[in-house]
Amino acid sequence: MEYLQTILQQFSFTYSFSLFYIIIPLVFIAGFIDAIAGGGGLLSLPAYLIAGLPPHIALANNKFSSCFGTFFSTFRYYTHGLIDLKVAIISAIFALLGSYLGTKTVLVLDAFFLNYILVVLLPVITIFTYLNKNVGHENNSKEYSLQKKIFISSLAGLFIGFYDGFFGPGTGSFLILIFATVLKYDFTTANGNTKIVNLASNIAALTAFIIDGKVLFLIGIPAALAGIAGNLLGSKYVIIKGNRLIRPMFLIVFIFLFIKIIIDLLKTANSLYYTR
């Protein structure tokens, strides 16, 4: 508790500026993007770091705001019949298991090597999605039996959950892609299914952060309201425009994720050079 009070004291002199001119606008935009194509964390987490919060406190508050935002977008998708609930819930359960295994693994292995894999994989995925116009265009998931969809979504949830616990960036976007390409959902339903998985993962992580006392509610609550507003606006546009909106936003998110990974690799190479 004393540690958090110290952080708040250090943060207080820039609190108003950081909250209202950095965190809230960026979390709102991140919520809007996340509701449409996932990947909102690529923008919201840096917002907290730019505002001066330590990394673990930034992570906790980012989970707090994204959890509430995702809940409202998920509820909107559900009320408009844009979620295959049985498939999504099974996927969410296995994602929680995968996330736990991924978190345990990262304690003994360095996750940085995934950057090298993604720097090759992301351009391939982006070009594939761009060239294959039929991906996510129509909901052809009924071609599979319920048992087959549950089996595939279980594996997808386990894999994506492990990735989320082990590494993290772009989890929602990757899961949307799996639902659209492998299970043949349209992008709108794939997005809705993914929101259930994201929500379960966010709640689990947020619970741990709150128990550990890492959430600063003075910052988290206003940011959560901004995230809710962004998610509601984003999900509204998805319902109105559907796949026409998701597809280009989806490609943009992957491009930004690719740029982020390149920057991370360059930073690492630079630090290694100067430590010689």
C-alpha positions in Angstrom: 0.0 0.0 0.0 2.8 2.4 0.8 4.4 1.6 -2.5 1.2 2.6 -4.4 0.9 5.8 -2.3 4.5 6.7 -3.3 3.7 6.1 -7.0 0.6 8.3 -6.7 2.6 11.1 -5.0 5.2 10.9 -7.8 2.4 10.8 -10.4 0.2 13.5 -8.9 2.0 16.6 -10.3 1.3 15.4 -13.8 -1.9 13.4 -13.0 -4.4 15.8 -14.5 -2.4 16.4 -17.7 -1.4 12.7 -18.2 -4.9 11.4 -17.5 -6.9 13.8 -19.6 -4.5 14.5 -22.5 -2.7 11.2 -22.9 -4.4 8.3 -21.2 -8.1 9.0 -21.9 -7.9 9.9 -25.6 -5.5 7.0 -26.4 -7.6 4.5 -24.4 -10.7 5.7 -26.2 -9.1 5.2 -29.6 -7.7 1.8 -28.5 -11.1 0.7 -27.4 -12.6 1.7 -30.7 -9.9 -0.2 -32.6 -10.1 -3.2 -30.3 -13.9 -3.6 -30.7 -13.4 -3.7 -34.5 -10.3 -5.8 -35.1 -8.5 -6.5 -31.8 -5.0 -5.1 -31.1 -6.1 -2.1 -29.0 -3.4 -2.9 -26.4 -0.8 -1.9 -29.0 -2.0 1.7 -28.3 -3.5 1.7 -24.8 -0.5 0.1 -22.9 2.0 2.7 -24.3 -0.5 5.4 -23.2 0.0 4.4 -19.5 3.8 4.1 -20.0 4.0 7.5 -21.7 2.1 9.0 -18.7 4.9 7.8 -16.4 3.4 4.7 -14.8 5.8 1.8 -14.0 5.4 -1.2 -16.4 3.6 -3.5 -13.9 1.2 -0.7 -12.8 0.6 0.2 -16.5 -0.2 -3.4 -17.3 -2.7 -3.6 -14.4 -4.5 -0.4 -15.3 -4.5 -1.4 -19.0 -6.2 -4.7 -18.0 -8.7 -2.8 -15.9 -9.8 -0.4 -18.7 -9.7 -3.1 -21.4 -11.7 -5.5 -19.3 -14.6 -3.1 -18.9 -14.5 -2.0 -22.5 -14.4 -5.5 -23.8 -17.4 -6.4 -21.6 -19.6 -3.8 -23.2 -18.6 -4.6 -26.7 -19.1 -8.3 -26.0 -22.6 -7.6 -24.6 -23.5 -5.6 -27.7 -22.3 -8.3 -30.1 -24.2 -10.9 -28.1 -27.5 -9.0 -28.1 -27.2 -8.6 -31.9 -26.7 -12.4 -32.3 -23.1 -12.0 -33.5 -21.5 -14.7 -31.2 -21.6 -18.5 -31.5 -21.8 -18.8 -27.8 -21.1 -22.6 -27.3 -18.0 -22.4 -29.5 -16.8 -19.1 -28.0 -17.2 -20.3 -24.3 -15.3 -23.6 -25.0 -12.5 -21.6 -26.7 -12.4 -19.2 -23.7 -12.0 -22.1 -21.2 -9.1 -23.6 -23.1 -7.6 -20.1 -23.6 -7.5 -19.7 -19.8 -5.6 -23.0 -19.5 -3.3 -22.0 -22.3 -2.6 -18.6 -20.8 -1.7 -20.3 -17.5 0.7 -22.7 -19.3 2.2 -19.8 -21.3 2.8 -17.7 -18.1 4.5 -20.7 -16.5 6.6 -21.3 -19.5 7.8 -17.7 -19.8 9.2 -17.9 -16.3 11.8 -20.4 -17.6 12.2 -19.5 -21.3 12.9 -16.2 -23.0 9.9 -15.2 -25.1 11.9 -12.7 -27.2 12.7 -15.3 -29.9 9.0 -15.1 -31.0 9.8 -11.7 -32.4 12.0 -13.3 -35.0 9.1 -15.7 -36.0 6.5 -13.0 -36.1 8.7 -10.7 -38.2 8.4 -13.3 -40.9 4.9 -14.6 -40.2 3.1 -11.3 -40.0 3.8 -10.1 -43.6 2.7 -13.5 -44.8 -0.6 -13.3 -42.8 -1.2 -9.7 -43.9 -0.6 -10.5 -47.6 -2.7 -13.7 -47.4 -5.6 -11.8 -45.9 -5.3 -9.0 -48.4 -5.2 -11.2 -51.4 -8.0 -13.6 -50.2 -11.0 -11.4 -50.4 -13.3 -14.3 -49.5 -11.8 -14.8 -46.1 -14.3 -13.5 -43.5 -16.7 -12.4 -46.1 -19.5 -14.9 -45.4 -20.4 -17.1 -42.4 -19.8 -20.6 -43.8 -19.2 -22.2 -40.4 -22.2 -24.4 -40.8 -20.2 -26.5 -43.1 -18.7 -28.0 -39.9 -20.6 -30.0 -37.3 -20.8 -28.5 -33.8 -18.5 -31.2 -32.5 -15.8 -30.3 -35.0 -16.2 -26.6 -34.4 -15.8 -27.2 -30.6 -12.8 -29.4 -31.2 -11.0 -26.8 -33.4 -12.0 -23.9 -31.2 -10.6 -25.7 -28.2 -7.2 -26.1 -29.9 -7.4 -22.5 -31.1 -8.1 -21.3 -27.6 -5.3 -23.4 -26.1 -2.8 -22.1 -28.7 -3.8 -18.5 -28.5 -4.1 -18.6 -24.7 -0.5 -20.0 -24.5 0.7 -17.2 -26.9 -1.1 -14.6 -24.7 0.5 -15.8 -21.5 3.9 -16.4 -23.1 4.2 -13.3 -25.4 0.9 -11.3 -25.9 0.8 -8.7 -28.6 -2.0 -9.1 -31.2 -3.7 -12.0 -29.4 -7.3 -10.9 -30.3 -6.4 -10.3 -33.9 -4.7 -13.7 -34.3 -7.8 -15.4 -32.8 -10.1 -13.5 -35.2 -8.0 -14.8 -38.1 -8.3 -18.4 -36.9 -12.1 -18.2 -36.5 -12.4 -16.6 -40.0 -9.9 -18.8 -41.9 -10.1 -22.2 -40.2 -13.7 -22.2 -38.9 -15.0 -20.1 -41.8 -16.9 -17.5 -39.7 -17.4 -14.1 -41.2 -15.2 -11.4 -39.7 -18.1 -10.0 -37.7 -19.0 -13.3 -35.9 -15.3 -14.2 -35.6 -14.8 -10.9 -33.8 -17.8 -11.5 -31.5 -16.4 -15.0 -30.6 -13.0 -13.6 -29.9 -14.5 -11.0 -27.5 -15.8 -13.8 -25.3 -12.3 -15.3 -25.1 -10.7 -11.9 -24.5 -13.1 -11.1 -21.8 -12.4 -14.4 -19.9 -8.6 -13.8 -20.2 -8.9 -10.2 -19.1 -11.1 -11.0 -16.0 -8.6 -13.7 -14.9 -5.6 -11.3 -15.3 -7.4 -8.4 -13.7 -8.4 -10.5 -10.7 -4.7 -11.3 -10.1 -3.7 -7.6 -10.5 -6.4 -6.4 -8.1 -5.5 -9.0 -5.4 -1.9 -7.9 -5.8 -2.9 -4.2 -5.3 -1.5 -3.0 -8.7 -4.6 -1.2 -10.0 -4.8 2.6 -9.3 -8.5 3.2 -9.4 -8.1 7.0 -9.5 -6.6 6.4 -13.0 -8.3 3.1 -13.9 -11.9 4.2 -13.5 -11.7 7.3 -15.8 -9.7 5.3 -18.3 -12.2 2.4 -18.1 -15.0 4.9 -19.0 -13.0 6.0 -22.0 -12.4 2.4 -23.0 -16.1 1.6 -22.7 -17.0 4.6 -24.9 -14.5 3.5 -27.5 -15.7 -0.1 -27.5 -19.3 0.9 -27.7 -18.6 3.2 -30.7 -16.4 0.6 -32.4 -19.0 -2.2 -32.0 -21.8 0.0 -33.2 -19.8 0.7 -36.4 -19.2 -3.1 -36.8 -22.9 -3.8 -36.5 -23.7 -1.2 -39.1 -20.9 -1.8 -41.6 -19.8 -5.4 -40.8 -17.0 -7.0 -42.7 -16.4 -3.9 -44.9 -15.1 -2.2 -41.7 -13.3 -5.1 -40.0 -11.2 -6.2 -42.9 -9.2 -3.0 -43.5 -8.9 -2.3 -39.8 -7.7 -5.9 -39.3 -4.9 -5.4 -41.9 -3.9 -2.0 -40.3 -3.6 -3.7 -36.9 -1.3 -6.4 -38.3 0.9 -3.7 -40.0 1.2 -1.8 -36.7 2.0 -5.0 -34.9 4.7 -5.7 -37.5 6.2 -2.2 -37.0 6.2 -2.7 -33.2 8.1 -6.0 -33.4 10.7 -4.4 -35.8 11.2 -1.6 -33.3 11.6 -4.1 -30.5 14.2 -6.0 -32.5 16.1 -2.8 -33.4 16.1 -1.7 -29.7 17.5 -5.1 -28.6 20.2 -5.0 -31.3 21.1 -1.5 -30.3 21.4 -2.3 -26.6 23.5 -5.4 -27.4 25.8 -3.3 -29.6 26.4 -0.7 -26.8 27.0 -3.4 -24.1 29.9 -4.9 -26.0 
